Each structure stands twice: as C-alpha cells, then as structure tokens.
C-alpha cells in the first residue's frame, strides 16, 4: 500500500508542471510535451511515457476499401491478449534502474550539467524509489556476494581437506614406494643368491653324477676282483688238496723207505 501511494504521488508529480515550469515560464529546458496527453515530461521519462500513453489509446479502426471487400464475409478476428500496462513510475523505475549505470553514472564526470538536469527533472518520490531500489539491489548483490564468498569458503575448506587427504596419500605413496624399492632390492639379492645356489647345486649334481659313474666303475671292478678272488680261492683249495695228497704220498713213501731200510738191516 505504501508503494502504491508513492506510485500515485510520483505519477501526479510527473503529470504536473511543478515549480520548475513555473519559474522558467514557457521555456521548459529538459521537458518535452507528450503529443497524446499534452503533458510535460523530462528527458528521462518522456520516451517511456510516450510508449505507455500510445498503448492506452485504442488502435484506429480500418475503413472499408471497396464494395468487394465489404461484401466479403468478415473473418473472425481472434482478440489479442491485452498486454499489462504498468504505471509510469514503474516503467521509469525499471528503465532508469536498468540503465542507471550507463545512462547517468558513467557520464556524470564527463557531462555533469546534463546529468544533473536529468536527475533534477525526476520527481522526488521517483528519486526516492530509485535510491531505495538501488539500495535493495546493492543489498541483494551484497547478500549474493556474501553467499558466494561463503560458498567459496566452503569449497576452499573442502579443497583444503582434499589437499590434506591427497598430501597424506602422497606421503603414504612415497613410503610405499620406498618400501617397494627396498623389497625389490631384497628380492634382487635373494634372486642372486638363488642363482648362486642353483649353480652350486648344478655343480654338485655334476660332481655327484661323476662320483656315481666312478662308483659304478668301482662296483664293476669289485665284481671282477671278487670273481678273480673266488677263482684264486678255488685254485688255492685245489692246491691245498693236491698238497695234502702229495704230503700223504710223501709220508707213505717215507714210511715205505723206513720199512725198507729196516729190512735191509
């Protein structure tokens, strides 16, 4: 309700010439008369008011061109949906606040007199609405900026935690890499020892094979020697038998000689 009252007050201020026109008389510098409502408006609101004022008047009816066209059956015309008509204050506020930075603030240093006249041509209530709207926009931008900063701080904290986690993972990776290098060195040493033991085992196997071959030769030689010893034992037994027979024959011969010598005596 307060904004509606301000809109009405600003609209009345826009439609009334005001003290500026009374002091300047017929010479209204910065004011332009609307061709539709014959009201004076400043340079900032004139273009906006003309479009709105033209939209308030109904479009002119088309006159019949000929009998053929009048005799033709009229086609049903689909009624156009009326566009919403905003108040002049709202239109001025929307236009000025949308282009306030480019229309006024960017040129206030280079063209101060024109910009001062432009701001002076605006009603006080409209200027108040512009300032309030600018403050609200700044508050909204500040709230968005604070929300963005808070979101960025949250993201930064999350990134910091992720960085710490990655740093911990990097340290663990480095420790695991050091341990892996140590394990690889140990494995390389064990592999060399295994190769040395394998070579020693191969040499021992060759030596064992050689000894086995020598043992087999010794066994064959032992068998031959045992056979020869058995043969010699048989020959020895035969010689012993022959020796006993010869000794027996010798004893018999001695006995016969002793007997014969006794007989001779």
GROMACS elastic network, one bead per residue, 0.5 to 0.9 nm:
[ bonds ]
;  ai    aj funct       b0    kb
    1     4     6  0.50671   500
    1     5     6  0.63051   500
    1     6     6  0.86404   500
    2     5     6  0.51369   500
    2     6     6  0.62308   500
    2     7     6  0.86075   500
    3     7     6  0.60750   500
    3     8     6  0.86491   500
    3   129     6  0.88026   500
    4     8     6  0.62230   500
    4     9     6  0.85676   500
    5     8     6  0.51428   500
    5     9     6  0.61167   500
    5    10     6  0.84913   500
    6     9     6  0.50225   500
    6    10     6  0.59810   500
    6    11     6  0.84335   500
    6    89     6  0.88793   500
    6   125     6  0.63996   500
    6   126     6  0.80418   500
    6   129     6  0.81324   500
    7    10     6  0.51025   500
    7    11     6  0.60113   500
    7    12     6  0.85705   500
    7    87     6  0.75680   500
    7    88     6  0.82784   500
    7    89     6  0.58030   500
    7    90     6  0.75692   500
    7   125     6  0.79028   500
    7   126     6  0.79419   500
    7   129     6  0.89181   500
    8    12     6  0.61267   500
    8    13     6  0.84719   500
    8    87     6  0.87903   500
    8    89     6  0.81966   500
    9    12     6  0.51959   500
    9    13     6  0.61355   500
    9    14     6  0.86165   500
    9   125     6  0.69342   500
    9   126     6  0.88256   500
   10    14     6  0.61305   500
   10    15     6  0.86875   500
   10    88     6  0.86607   500
   10    89     6  0.64073   500
   10   123     6  0.62565   500
   10   124     6  0.75281   500
   10   125     6  0.53007   500
   10   126     6  0.57382   500
   11    15     6  0.62306   500
   11    16     6  0.86172   500
   11    87     6  0.79431   500
   11    88     6  0.66161   500
   11    89     6  0.61671   500
   11   123     6  0.87028   500
   11   126     6  0.87188   500
   12    15     6  0.51207   500
   12    16     6  0.60531   500
   13    16     6  0.52915   500
   13    17     6  0.77048   500
   13    18     6  0.70446   500
   13   122     6  0.88386   500
   13   123     6  0.59835   500
   13   124     6  0.83125   500
   13   125     6  0.82242   500
   13   126     6  0.89901   500
   14    17     6  0.74878   500
   14    18     6  0.83614   500
   14    39     6  0.85713   500
   14    40     6  0.77486   500
   14    41     6  0.64779   500
   14    42     6  0.83030   500
   14    45     6  0.86978   500
   14    88     6  0.86641   500
   14    89     6  0.86084   500
   14   122     6  0.77584   500
   14   123     6  0.65317   500
   15    18     6  0.86333   500
   15    39     6  0.59825   500
   15    40     6  0.66952   500
   15    41     6  0.72868   500
   16    39     6  0.76984   500
   16    40     6  0.76400   500
   16    41     6  0.89640   500
   17    20     6  0.70338   500
   17    21     6  0.53636   500
   17    22     6  0.73560   500
   17    39     6  0.80813   500
   17    40     6  0.65973   500
   17    41     6  0.83481   500
   18    21     6  0.57959   500
   18    22     6  0.67443   500
   19    23     6  0.61013   500
   19    24     6  0.85307   500
   20    23     6  0.53611   500
   20    24     6  0.62561   500
   20    25     6  0.84827   500
   20    28     6  0.79095   500
   20   121     6  0.85892   500
   21    24     6  0.51417   500
   21    25     6  0.56641   500
   21    26     6  0.73459   500
   21    27     6  0.77120   500
   21    28     6  0.59555   500
   21    29     6  0.87727   500
   21    31     6  0.88112   500
   22    25     6  0.52173   500
   22    26     6  0.83026   500
   24    27     6  0.55125   500
   24    28     6  0.61645   500
   24    29     6  0.80826   500
   25    28     6  0.69943   500
   28    31     6  0.54489   500
   28    32     6  0.78688   500
   28    40     6  0.87958   500
   29    32     6  0.84756   500
   29    42     6  0.89236   500
   29   117     6  0.88490   500
   30    41     6  0.82751   500
   30    42     6  0.57096   500
   30    43     6  0.59285   500
   30   117     6  0.71019   500
   30   118     6  0.74866   500
   30   121     6  0.71933   500
   31    40     6  0.58642   500
   31    41     6  0.51859   500
   31    43     6  0.62025   500
   31    46     6  0.81852   500
   31   121     6  0.77458   500
   32    39     6  0.80487   500
   32    40     6  0.52475   500
   32    41     6  0.53177   500
   32    42     6  0.62366   500
   32    43     6  0.69919   500
   32    46     6  0.68098   500
   33    36     6  0.87754   500
   33    37     6  0.82503   500
   33    38     6  0.55436   500
   33    39     6  0.52808   500
   33    41     6  0.63187   500
   33    42     6  0.88966   500
   33    46     6  0.81892   500
   34    37     6  0.57205   500
   34    39     6  0.53480   500
   34    40     6  0.62427   500
   34    41     6  0.73124   500
   34    46     6  0.74122   500
   34    49     6  0.79447   500
   34    50     6  0.65095   500
   34    53     6  0.84546   500
   35    38     6  0.54734   500
   35    39     6  0.80229   500
   35    50     6  0.81022   500
   36    39     6  0.81679   500
   36    50     6  0.77596   500
   36    53     6  0.67903   500
   36    54     6  0.71180   500
   36    57     6  0.87355   500
   37    40     6  0.88843   500
   37    53     6  0.74469   500
   40    46     6  0.81261   500
   41    44     6  0.80137   500
   41    45     6  0.62262   500
   41    46     6  0.52225   500
   41    49     6  0.79809   500
   41   121     6  0.80867   500
   41   122     6  0.89048   500
   42    45     6  0.55755   500
   42    46     6  0.57557   500
   42   118     6  0.73056   500
   42   121     6  0.53427   500
   42   122     6  0.69268   500
   43    46     6  0.53887   500
   43    47     6  0.74944   500
   43   118     6  0.66851   500
   43   121     6  0.75818   500
   44    47     6  0.73681   500
   44    48     6  0.80487   500
   44    92     6  0.77610   500
   44    95     6  0.89876   500
   44    96     6  0.77147   500
   44   118     6  0.63121   500
   44   119     6  0.82193   500
   44   121     6  0.76290   500
   44   122     6  0.75128   500
   45    48     6  0.53180   500
   45    49     6  0.59944   500
   45    50     6  0.86422   500
   45    88     6  0.81626   500
   45    89     6  0.89122   500
   45    91     6  0.84889   500
   45    92     6  0.58676   500
   45    95     6  0.87098   500
   45    96     6  0.86349   500
   45   121     6  0.89368   500
   45   122     6  0.80224   500
   46    49     6  0.51013   500
   46    50     6  0.61225   500
   46    51     6  0.88178   500
   47    50     6  0.52943   500
   47    51     6  0.66019   500
   47    52     6  0.88413   500
   48    51     6  0.55714   500
   48    52     6  0.64519   500
   48    53     6  0.86591   500
   48    88     6  0.75157   500
   48    91     6  0.66977   500
   48    92     6  0.66299   500
   48    95     6  0.79662   500
   49    52     6  0.50731   500
   49    53     6  0.57935   500
   49    54     6  0.83864   500
   49    88     6  0.63233   500
   49    91     6  0.81168   500
   49    92     6  0.81784   500
   50    53     6  0.50172   500
   50    54     6  0.59674   500
   50    55     6  0.84752   500
   51    54     6  0.52296   500
   51    55     6  0.62682   500
   51    56     6  0.88773   500
   52    55     6  0.50842   500
   52    56     6  0.64754   500
   52    85     6  0.72586   500
   52    86     6  0.80718   500
   52    87     6  0.84005   500
   52    88     6  0.74382   500
   52    91     6  0.86108   500
   53    56     6  0.51693   500
   53    57     6  0.70366   500
   54    57     6  0.56052   500
   54    58     6  0.83972   500
   55    58     6  0.73588   500
   55    59     6  0.84711   500
   55    83     6  0.89603   500
   55    85     6  0.79893   500
   56    85     6  0.81425   500
   57    60     6  0.87933   500
   58    61     6  0.87475   500
   62    65     6  0.87835   500
   64    67     6  0.77751   500
   64    69     6  0.69647   500
   64    70     6  0.62426   500
   65    68     6  0.84935   500
   65    69     6  0.66923   500
   65    70     6  0.76978   500
   66    69     6  0.53417   500
   66    70     6  0.62438   500
   66    71     6  0.85780   500
   67    71     6  0.57725   500
   67    72     6  0.83383   500
   68    71     6  0.50820   500
   68    72     6  0.61493   500
   69    72     6  0.51824   500
   69    73     6  0.83005   500
   69    74     6  0.88247   500
   70    73     6  0.76212   500
   70    74     6  0.80294   500
   71    74     6  0.84339   500
   72    75     6  0.87945   500
   74    77     6  0.85180   500
   77    80     6  0.87203   500
   79    82     6  0.86837   500
   80    83     6  0.87526   500
   82    85     6  0.86281   500
   85    88     6  0.89357   500
   86    89     6  0.81351   500
   86    90     6  0.62174   500
   86    91     6  0.64191   500
   87    90     6  0.52216   500
   87    91     6  0.62728   500
   87    92     6  0.85835   500
   88    92     6  0.59320   500
   88    93     6  0.82424   500
   89    92     6  0.51312   500
   89    93     6  0.58642   500
   89    94     6  0.84195   500
   89   126     6  0.67934   500
   89   129     6  0.89322   500
   90    94     6  0.59433   500
   90    95     6  0.84483   500
   91    94     6  0.50850   500
   91    95     6  0.60316   500
   91    96     6  0.83737   500
   92    95     6  0.51316   500
   92    96     6  0.57842   500
   92    97     6  0.81331   500
   92   126     6  0.82400   500
   93    96     6  0.52753   500
   93    97     6  0.57429   500
   93    98     6  0.80686   500
   93   126     6  0.72801   500
   93   127     6  0.88431   500
   93   129     6  0.74129   500
   93   130     6  0.62560   500
   93   133     6  0.83916   500
   94    97     6  0.54344   500
   94    98     6  0.58381   500
   94    99     6  0.84574   500
   95    98     6  0.51383   500
   95    99     6  0.60605   500
   95   100     6  0.78831   500
   96    99     6  0.51298   500
   96   101     6  0.86515   500
   96   103     6  0.78007   500
   96   104     6  0.87935   500
   96   130     6  0.77879   500
   97   101     6  0.78092   500
   97   130     6  0.66034   500
   97   133     6  0.76136   500
   97   134     6  0.71302   500
   98   101     6  0.77378   500
   98   102     6  0.87347   500
   99   102     6  0.53672   500
   99   103     6  0.55453   500
   99   104     6  0.78931   500
  100   103     6  0.51431   500
  100   104     6  0.54149   500
  100   105     6  0.65149   500
  100   106     6  0.85839   500
  101   104     6  0.57882   500
  101   106     6  0.59308   500
  101   107     6  0.87726   500
  102   105     6  0.62782   500
  102   106     6  0.53391   500
  102   107     6  0.74900   500
  103   106     6  0.67184   500
  103   107     6  0.69877   500
  103   108     6  0.88466   500
  103   115     6  0.85227   500
  104   107     6  0.55631   500
  104   108     6  0.58204   500
  104   115     6  0.60111   500
  104   116     6  0.89174   500
  104   118     6  0.82310   500
  104   119     6  0.83673   500
  105   108     6  0.51688   500
  105   109     6  0.78486   500
  105   115     6  0.83339   500
  106   109     6  0.72496   500
  106   110     6  0.81959   500
  107   110     6  0.52183   500
  107   111     6  0.55883   500
  107   112     6  0.72671   500
  107   114     6  0.89841   500
  107   115     6  0.72468   500
  108   111     6  0.53505   500
  108   113     6  0.81482   500
  108   114     6  0.81475   500
  108   115     6  0.57285   500
  108   116     6  0.78466   500
  109   112     6  0.56587   500
  109   115     6  0.89639   500
  111   114     6  0.56902   500
  111   115     6  0.62424   500
  111   116     6  0.85540   500
  112   115     6  0.51846   500
  112   116     6  0.58665   500
  112   117     6  0.85192   500
  113   116     6  0.50345   500
  113   117     6  0.61284   500
  113   118     6  0.85351   500
  114   117     6  0.50789   500
  114   118     6  0.61052   500
  114   119     6  0.86729   500
  115   119     6  0.61725   500
  115   120     6  0.84047   500
  116   119     6  0.51547   500
  116   120     6  0.59276   500
  116   121     6  0.85138   500
  117   121     6  0.60149   500
  117   122     6  0.88452   500
  118   121     6  0.52549   500
  118   122     6  0.69431   500
  119   122     6  0.54929   500
  119   123     6  0.86505   500
  119   127     6  0.78983   500
  120   123     6  0.76269   500
  120   124     6  0.87282   500
  122   125     6  0.84332   500
  122   126     6  0.65099   500
  122   127     6  0.64218   500
  123   126     6  0.52249   500
  123   127     6  0.61797   500
  123   128     6  0.85499   500
  124   128     6  0.60238   500
  124   129     6  0.85109   500
  125   129     6  0.61069   500
  125   130     6  0.85491   500
  126   130     6  0.60516   500
  126   131     6  0.85073   500
  127   131     6  0.60952   500
  127   132     6  0.84768   500
  128   131     6  0.51209   500
  128   132     6  0.60586   500
  128   133     6  0.84252   500
  129   132     6  0.50261   500
  129   133     6  0.59235   500
  129   134     6  0.83841   500
  130   133     6  0.50193   500
  130   134     6  0.59370   500
  130   135     6  0.84345   500
  131   135     6  0.60251   500
  131   136     6  0.84594   500
  132   135     6  0.50344   500
  132   136     6  0.60625   500
  132   137     6  0.84811   500
  133   137     6  0.59864   500
  133   138     6  0.84205   500
  134   138     6  0.60077   500
  134   139     6  0.84225   500
  135   139     6  0.59923   500
  135   140     6  0.84238   500
  136   140     6  0.59611   500
  136   141     6  0.83962   500
  137   141     6  0.59439   500
  137   142     6  0.82899   500
  138   142     6  0.58344   500
  138   143     6  0.83641   500
  139   143     6  0.59722   500
  139   144     6  0.84506   500
  140   144     6  0.60697   500
  140   145     6  0.83739   500
  141   145     6  0.58881   500
  141   146     6  0.84134   500
  142   146     6  0.59588   500
  142   147     6  0.83855   500
  143   146     6  0.50027   500
  143   147     6  0.60015   500
  143   148     6  0.83528   500
  144   148     6  0.58893   500
  144   149     6  0.83888   500
  145   149     6  0.59404   500
  145   150     6  0.83991   500
  146   150     6  0.59723   500
  146   151     6  0.83629   500
  147   151     6  0.59513   500
  147   152     6  0.83682   500
  148   152     6  0.59181   500
  148   153     6  0.83898   500
  149   153     6  0.59457   500
  149   154     6  0.84427   500
  150   154     6  0.60821   500
  150   155     6  0.84697   500
  151   155     6  0.60571   500
  151   156     6  0.83822   500
  152   156     6  0.58321   500
  152   157     6  0.84012   500
  153   157     6  0.59958   500
  153   158     6  0.84252   500
  154   157     6  0.50435   500
  154   158     6  0.61068   500
  154   159     6  0.84633   500
  155   159     6  0.59678   500
  155   160     6  0.84062   500
  156   160     6  0.59495   500
  156   161     6  0.85004   500
  157   161     6  0.61318   500
  157   162     6  0.84304   500
  158   161     6  0.50627   500
  158   162     6  0.60459   500
  158   163     6  0.84205   500
  159   163     6  0.58697   500
  159   164     6  0.84851   500
  160   164     6  0.61267   500
  160   165     6  0.84572   500
  161   164     6  0.50430   500
  161   165     6  0.60729   500
  161   166     6  0.84698   500
  162   166     6  0.59990   500
  162   167     6  0.83985   500
  163   167     6  0.59410   500
  163   168     6  0.84839   500
  164   168     6  0.60634   500
  164   169     6  0.84132   500
  165   168     6  0.50782   500
  165   169     6  0.60701   500
  165   170     6  0.84547   500
  166   170     6  0.58791   500
  166   171     6  0.84922   500
  167   171     6  0.61455   500
  167   172     6  0.84878   500
  168   171     6  0.51106   500
  168   172     6  0.61155   500
  168   173     6  0.84432   500
  169   173     6  0.59522   500
  169   174     6  0.85350   500
  170   174     6  0.61022   500
  170   175     6  0.85463   500
  171   174     6  0.50227   500
  171   175     6  0.61196   500
  171   176     6  0.84563   500
  172   175     6  0.50433   500
  172   176     6  0.59889   500
  172   177     6  0.83953   500
  173   177     6  0.59374   500
  173   178     6  0.85514   500
  174   178     6  0.61528   500
  174   179     6  0.85506   500
  175   178     6  0.50982   500
  175   179     6  0.61693   500
  175   180     6  0.84446   500
  176   179     6  0.50011   500
  176   180     6  0.59113   500
  176   181     6  0.85194   500
  177   181     6  0.61113   500
  177   182     6  0.85741   500
  178   181     6  0.50942   500
  178   182     6  0.62293   500
  178   183     6  0.85349   500
  179   182     6  0.50092   500
  179   183     6  0.60073   500
  179   184     6  0.84592   500
  180   184     6  0.59818   500
  180   185     6  0.85153   500
  181   185     6  0.61598   500
  181   186     6  0.85406   500
  182   185     6  0.50668   500
  182   186     6  0.61353   500
  182   187     6  0.84967   500
  183   187     6  0.59641   500
  183   188     6  0.84297   500
  184   188     6  0.59811   500
  184   189     6  0.85102   500
  185   189     6  0.61449   500
  185   190     6  0.85461   500
  186   189     6  0.50672   500
  186   190     6  0.61097   500
  186   191     6  0.84517   500
  187   191     6  0.59313   500
  187   192     6  0.85284   500
  188   192     6  0.61937   500
  188   193     6  0.86143   500
  189   192     6  0.51304   500
  189   193     6  0.62166   500
  189   194     6  0.85268   500
  190   194     6  0.59627   500
  190   195     6  0.84982   500
  191   195     6  0.61066   500
  191   196     6  0.85485   500
  192   195     6  0.50257   500
  192   196     6  0.61495   500
  192   197     6  0.85294   500
  193   197     6  0.60216   500
  193   198     6  0.83697   500
  194   198     6  0.58870   500
  194   199     6  0.84678   500
  195   199     6  0.60950   500
  195   200     6  0.85070   500
  196   199     6  0.50911   500
  196   200     6  0.61274   500
  196   201     6  0.84701   500
  197   201     6  0.59160   500
  197   202     6  0.84075   500
  198   202     6  0.60295   500
  198   203     6  0.85266   500
  199   203     6  0.61317   500
  199   204     6  0.85023   500
  200   204     6  0.60286   500
  200   205     6  0.83857   500
  201   205     6  0.59242   500
  201   206     6  0.85062   500
  202   206     6  0.61684   500
  202   207     6  0.85407   500
  203   206     6  0.50498   500
  203   207     6  0.60920   500
  203   208     6  0.84186   500
  204   208     6  0.58497   500
  204   209     6  0.83686   500
  205   209     6  0.60060   500
  205   210     6  0.84558   500
  206   209     6  0.50119   500
  206   210     6  0.61334   500
  206   211     6  0.85488   500
  207   211     6  0.60601   500
  207   212     6  0.84167   500
  208   212     6  0.58967   500
  208   213     6  0.84315   500
  209   213     6  0.61033   500
  209   214     6  0.84922   500
  210   213     6  0.50433   500
  210   214     6  0.61289   500
  210   215     6  0.84597   500
  211   215     6  0.58737   500
  211   216     6  0.84298   500
  212   216     6  0.60823   500
  212   217     6  0.85474   500
  213   216     6  0.50695   500
  213   217     6  0.62673   500
  213   218     6  0.85904   500
  214   218     6  0.60768   500
  214   219     6  0.85200   500
  215   219     6  0.60342   500
  215   220     6  0.85603   500
  216   220     6  0.62496   500
  216   221     6  0.85632   500
  217   220     6  0.50959   500
  217   221     6  0.60980   500
  217   222     6  0.84507   500
  218   222     6  0.58925   500
  218   223     6  0.84570   500
  219   223     6  0.60908   500
  219   224     6  0.85536   500
  220   223     6  0.50507   500
  220   224     6  0.62245   500
  220   225     6  0.85608   500
  221   224     6  0.50243   500
  221   225     6  0.60234   500
  221   226     6  0.84118   500
  222   226     6  0.58751   500
  222   227     6  0.83766   500
  223   226     6  0.50113   500
  223   227     6  0.60600   500
  223   228     6  0.84985   500
  224   227     6  0.50437   500
  224   228     6  0.61041   500
  224   229     6  0.84927   500
  225   229     6  0.59233   500
  225   230     6  0.84051   500
  226   230     6  0.60136   500
  226   231     6  0.84191   500
  227   230     6  0.50188   500
  227   231     6  0.61040   500
  227   232     6  0.85569   500
  228   232     6  0.60617   500
  228   233     6  0.84432   500
  229   233     6  0.59462   500
  229   234     6  0.84827   500
  230   234     6  0.61740   500
  230   235     6  0.85569   500
  231   234     6  0.50940   500
  231   235     6  0.62307   500
  231   236     6  0.85328   500
  232   236     6  0.59068   500
  232   237     6  0.84412   500
  233   237     6  0.60320   500
  233   238     6  0.84334   500
  234   237     6  0.50438   500
  234   238     6  0.61045   500
  234   239     6  0.85225   500
  235   239     6  0.60673   500
  235   240     6  0.85039   500
  236   240     6  0.60063   500
  236   241     6  0.84731   500
  237   241     6  0.61090   500
  237   242     6  0.85140   500
  238   241     6  0.50610   500
  238   242     6  0.61256   500
  238   243     6  0.84177   500
  239   243     6  0.58273   500
  239   244     6  0.84624   500
  240   244     6  0.60581   500
  240   245     6  0.84425   500
  241   244     6  0.51506   500
  241   245     6  0.61606   500
  241   246     6  0.84612   500
  242   246     6  0.59343   500
  242   247     6  0.84116   500
  243   247     6  0.58884   500
  243   248     6  0.83395   500
  244   248     6  0.59480   500
  244   249     6  0.84066   500
  245   248     6  0.50076   500
  245   249     6  0.60603   500
  245   250     6  0.84197   500
  246   250     6  0.59540   500
  246   251     6  0.85141   500
  247   251     6  0.60501   500
  247   252     6  0.84450   500
  248   251     6  0.50252   500
  248   252     6  0.60816   500
  248   253     6  0.84361   500
  249   253     6  0.59986   500
  249   254     6  0.84980   500
  250   254     6  0.60425   500
  250   255     6  0.84731   500
  251   255     6  0.60302   500
  251   256     6  0.84197   500
  252   255     6  0.50096   500
  252   256     6  0.60389   500
  252   257     6  0.85256   500
  253   257     6  0.60500   500
  253   258     6  0.84820   500
  254   258     6  0.60325   500
  254   259     6  0.84792   500
  255   258     6  0.50240   500
  255   259     6  0.61041   500
  255   260     6  0.84543   500
  256   259     6  0.50702   500
  256   260     6  0.60138   500
  256   261     6  0.85181   500
  257   261     6  0.59843   500
  257   262     6  0.85198   500
  258   261     6  0.51048   500
  258   262     6  0.62385   500
  258   263     6  0.86600   500
  259   262     6  0.51478   500
  259   263     6  0.62904   500
  259   264     6  0.87186   500
  260   263     6  0.51004   500
  260   264     6  0.62986   500
  260   265     6  0.87840   500
  261   264     6  0.50539   500
  261   265     6  0.63531   500
  262   265     6  0.51549   500
